């Protein structure tokens, strides 16, 4: 929990009851996120789809296979971060994804979500590595990840199909400073 400008803010794991918040978030940010996300079917962000998705996410969280966080300010969702593809065993790693409401960028929300998620990955999930990948033109993500300590590890050509086109991505990772 944090306090800023007198407004109550919280970062927490998602619950199944958050489905309406996700619908609202993606409706408000459809234009803003279009450039950074895969093309989706028309019903991808409807209430029923989010209810089903959150049910699966919560089950994965209970099993330690993923973690999904939201940033709430006065009950309004302004950002999210996901730890997905969690692999235990000798690899002990996951992928990090995140987004921030278009009207709320530049306020530190993304950085706090990333830091909180990485702390969870290292202290709760006991992982060694968090990987985050971004498109070369996404300088905002490049700066955010570098400010948290992510190191560039390489480039993957045609890595993900984003906004209908295969996009190259910069590969980066943050290592657990307390791993043995």
Secondary structure, 3 states (H helix, E strand, C coil): CEEECCEEEEEEECCHHHHHHHHHHHHHCHHHHHCCCCCCCCCCCCHHHHHHHHHHHHHHHHCCCCEEEEEEECCEEEEEEEEEEEECCCCCEEEEEEEECHHHCCCCHHHHHHHHHHHHHHHCCCCCEEEEEECCCCHHHHHHHHHHCCEEEEEEEEEEEECCEEEEEEEEEEECCCCC
